[in-house]
C-alpha cells in the first residue's frame, strides 16, 4: 500500500540522488575546465582564430597547411588535423611552409604563410604567400592561391591588422644574417602599396643570441587605444628565444617608425624552474564571452631542444594594467593547472 509517508521518503531519496548527480556533474565540469600546457605537444608557430565559440588552430607543419577546429581550445590536441593545402612540387612556394596565420576579412578567409622556392631553402629566398577561401568554414571549400605578397625584401612571419580604417602588413625582412621588422599598407589582402618602413631592429643583447633577430610580429590594440606589437627575438635555436614588445601611443601613425618604443627587457622569457624554454612566435585571441585576453605561443619543454617540431603550443591568459599596457605572466609549467577560457563550450570537440 502506497502511503503519504512512503511517498515523502521516496521523494527525499530522489532529491538526494538528483543532488548527488548535480554535484558530480559540477565536479566533472570543474575538472574538465582546468588544463595544463602545452595544449598541443607538437605545435610550432601557433596561431589561433576564434569565430563565435569555435576556435581554429594552425601551426607549422613544413610540407602542408593544416587546421584544427574545436569548441574547447584546451583540448585542441583531440581535434582532427585537416590538411587544407599542399604546396606544388616546384615553384616559388614549394618548400619550408612555415608560420601560417588564418584571418577572416569580410566574408572570406585568408591564410598568410611563409615559403621558399624549390631551388633554394635559405632566409634570402623566402617570401609571404596568400590563399583565399570564400566558404564559411576554413576547413572546407576551395583555397585559391593568390600568390606572393610584393615585399621588397625576402620575408617571413607576416601578420595583418586594421587601425583607423586602414589595413597594415607587418613582417620580418631578411638582410644577411639579421632580421628586422617592417610595416606597409595593404591595398588588397595580397598586395602592398606605398613604402615599406623598418620599425624595429635587434639592438639589445637579448635580441642577439646566436643571431640578431626580430621576427614574428603580432598586433594587439590596448584598452586605452595604445598600439602594441609583440615580436620574437634571437635565434629560435636558442633557449633565450623570447617575446619582446613595441608600443605606440593612441592615435599614432603606425607607418612612422618614431612612434614605436621598444621595452628594455623581454615581455615573455624562458622559465627553467618550470621547464619552459625558448618561448616565442605568439598570437592573441579572446575568450568566447569576450571577457579574457589570451596569448598563444610555442616553447620547448626542455633545454637545448632547438628549433624543431618538438616545440609545443602553450596558451596563457594576460591582462592590461591601469595604464593600458599588457601584463604577461611567467609561462606555466606542465604541472600547473589553469582555468580554461571563460564562456567556452568546455569538452566539446568540433568535427
SVG drawing of the C-alpha trace seen along z (x, -y; Angstrom):
<svg xmlns="http://www.w3.org/2000/svg" viewBox="-2 -60 78 62">
<polyline fill="none" stroke="black" stroke-width="0.4" points="0.0,0.0 1.4,-3.4 1.1,-5.9 1.9,-9.6 4.8,-8.7 6.3,-6.3 5.8,-9.0 7.7,-11.5 10.6,-9.1 10.8,-8.3 10.7,-12.0 13.6,-12.7 15.6,-9.8 15.0,-11.2 16.1,-14.6 19.3,-13.2 20.0,-11.3 19.4,-14.4 21.6,-16.5 24.4,-13.9 24.1,-13.8 24.2,-17.6 27.3,-17.7 29.0,-15.0 28.2,-16.9 29.5,-20.1 32.7,-18.4 33.3,-16.8 32.7,-20.2 35.1,-21.9 37.8,-19.3 37.4,-19.4 37.5,-23.3 41.1,-23.2 44.1,-22.3 47.9,-22.2 50.3,-23.3 51.2,-22.5 47.7,-22.1 49.4,-20.6 52.7,-18.7 54.0,-19.4 52.8,-22.8 55.5,-25.4 54.5,-28.9 50.9,-28.6 48.1,-30.8 44.5,-30.8 41.5,-32.4 38.1,-32.4 34.7,-32.9 31.9,-32.7 32.6,-29.7 34.7,-28.0 38.5,-28.1 40.7,-27.4 44.4,-26.5 47.2,-26.5 50.8,-25.5 53.9,-25.0 54.0,-21.6 56.7,-22.3 55.2,-20.5 51.5,-21.4 48.9,-23.7 46.6,-22.2 43.7,-23.5 42.3,-22.1 38.7,-23.1 37.4,-22.9 35.0,-24.4 37.5,-23.7 40.9,-25.2 42.3,-23.3 41.6,-20.0 42.6,-21.0 45.0,-18.1 41.9,-15.8 40.5,-17.7 41.2,-16.2 44.0,-18.0 42.6,-18.8 45.1,-19.3 43.7,-22.3 46.6,-22.9 49.7,-21.2 52.5,-23.0 53.4,-22.5 56.4,-20.3 58.2,-23.2 57.9,-27.0 58.3,-29.9 56.2,-28.4 57.3,-24.8 59.3,-24.3 59.5,-25.1 55.9,-26.0 56.0,-28.0 54.2,-30.2 50.6,-30.2 48.0,-32.7 44.3,-32.4 42.3,-35.7 38.7,-36.5 38.4,-39.6 34.9,-40.5 33.1,-37.3 36.3,-35.4 39.1,-33.5 42.8,-34.2 45.9,-32.3 49.2,-34.1 52.2,-31.7 56.0,-31.7 57.6,-29.5 60.8,-29.1 61.3,-28.4 62.1,-24.9 65.6,-25.8 66.6,-27.3 65.9,-26.9 67.6,-29.8 66.5,-33.0 67.3,-35.1 64.9,-33.2 61.7,-33.2 58.5,-35.1 55.0,-35.5 52.1,-34.0 48.3,-34.2 45.5,-31.8 41.8,-32.7 38.6,-30.8 35.1,-32.1 33.5,-29.4 32.1,-29.9 34.3,-27.0 38.0,-27.3 38.5,-23.5 36.3,-23.0 35.8,-24.6 38.4,-25.6 41.5,-27.5 42.7,-29.8 46.4,-30.7 46.7,-34.5 50.5,-34.3 53.4,-36.2 52.9,-39.4 55.0,-42.1 57.5,-42.8 60.8,-44.5 62.9,-42.0 63.0,-38.4 60.3,-37.9 58.9,-35.6 56.3,-35.7 53.8,-38.1 50.7,-39.4 48.0,-41.9 45.9,-44.3 43.4,-47.2 43.6,-50.6 41.6,-53.7 40.1,-52.2 43.4,-51.3 44.9,-47.8 48.6,-47.1 51.0,-44.3 53.9,-43.6 56.7,-41.1 60.3,-40.2 62.6,-41.1 65.8,-39.2 69.1,-41.1 72.1,-38.9 72.2,-37.3 69.9,-39.9 66.1,-40.1 64.2,-43.4 60.5,-44.3 58.9,-46.3 55.4,-47.6 53.4,-48.6 49.9,-49.4 47.7,-46.8 45.8,-47.7 44.3,-44.3 44.8,-41.3 47.7,-40.2 49.1,-43.5 51.1,-46.2 51.0,-49.9 53.4,-52.7 56.6,-52.4 57.8,-49.6 59.2,-51.1 61.5,-49.4 60.2,-49.9 62.5,-47.6 66.0,-46.2 67.6,-43.7 69.8,-46.2 69.6,-44.7 71.7,-41.9 68.7,-39.6 67.7,-40.0 71.1,-38.8 71.5,-35.3 73.2,-33.3 71.8,-35.6 70.4,-39.2 66.7,-38.6 63.4,-40.4 60.6,-38.2 57.0,-37.0 55.3,-40.4 51.7,-40.3 49.4,-43.3 47.0,-44.0 45.1,-47.2 45.2,-48.3 42.0,-49.2 43.1,-52.9 43.8,-52.9 47.5,-52.3 49.1,-50.1 51.2,-47.1 53.3,-44.8 54.9,-41.7 57.7,-40.0 60.2,-37.2 63.9,-37.9 67.2,-36.0 67.5,-32.7 64.8,-30.1 67.6,-27.5 68.5,-29.3 66.9,-28.7 67.0,-32.5 64.5,-33.0 61.9,-35.4 59.0,-37.7 59.6,-41.5 57.1,-44.3 56.8,-47.5 54.3,-50.2 52.9,-53.4 50.5,-56.0 46.9,-56.0 46.2,-57.9 49.7,-57.2 50.5,-56.6 51.8,-53.0 53.9,-53.9 56.0,-56.3 59.0,-54.4 59.5,-57.2 56.2,-56.3 57.3,-52.8 59.1,-52.3 60.8,-49.1 60.5,-47.6 64.0,-47.3 63.6,-43.6 61.5,-40.7 57.8,-40.6 57.9,-36.8 61.1,-34.8 62.2,-31.2 61.2,-29.8 63.7,-27.0 62.2,-26.4 59.0,-25.0 60.8,-23.6 59.8,-26.2 62.5,-27.2 62.6,-29.5 59.0,-30.8 58.1,-32.8 56.1,-33.2 52.9,-34.2 49.4,-35.3 46.4,-36.7 42.8,-35.7 39.9,-36.5 37.6,-34.1 34.2,-33.4 32.5,-35.7 34.9,-38.5 36.0,-38.9 39.5,-37.5 42.6,-38.1 44.8,-35.1 48.2,-34.6 49.2,-31.5 52.9,-30.8 55.3,-27.9 58.0,-26.7 60.3,-23.8 59.7,-21.6 63.4,-21.1 66.7,-22.8 68.8,-22.7 65.9,-21.3 66.4,-23.8 64.0,-24.9 62.1,-21.7 58.6,-20.2 59.2,-19.3 58.1,-22.8 54.6,-22.7 51.7,-25.1 51.0,-27.0 48.1,-29.2 48.2,-31.7 45.8,-34.4 47.1,-38.0 45.7,-41.3 46.2,-45.1 47.4,-47.3 45.9,-50.7 48.0,-52.4 46.6,-50.1 49.8,-48.2 49.7,-44.4 50.9,-42.3 52.2,-38.9 52.7,-36.2 55.5,-33.7 54.8,-30.8 53.1,-27.9 54.8,-24.5 53.2,-21.2 52.3,-20.6 50.4,-23.9 46.7,-23.8 45.0,-26.8 41.3,-27.7 40.0,-27.4 38.9,-30.5 35.6,-31.8 32.5,-31.2 33.8,-28.3 31.9,-25.0 34.3,-23.0 34.9,-19.5 33.1,-19.8 35.2,-18.9 34.1,-20.1 34.1,-17.6"/>
</svg>
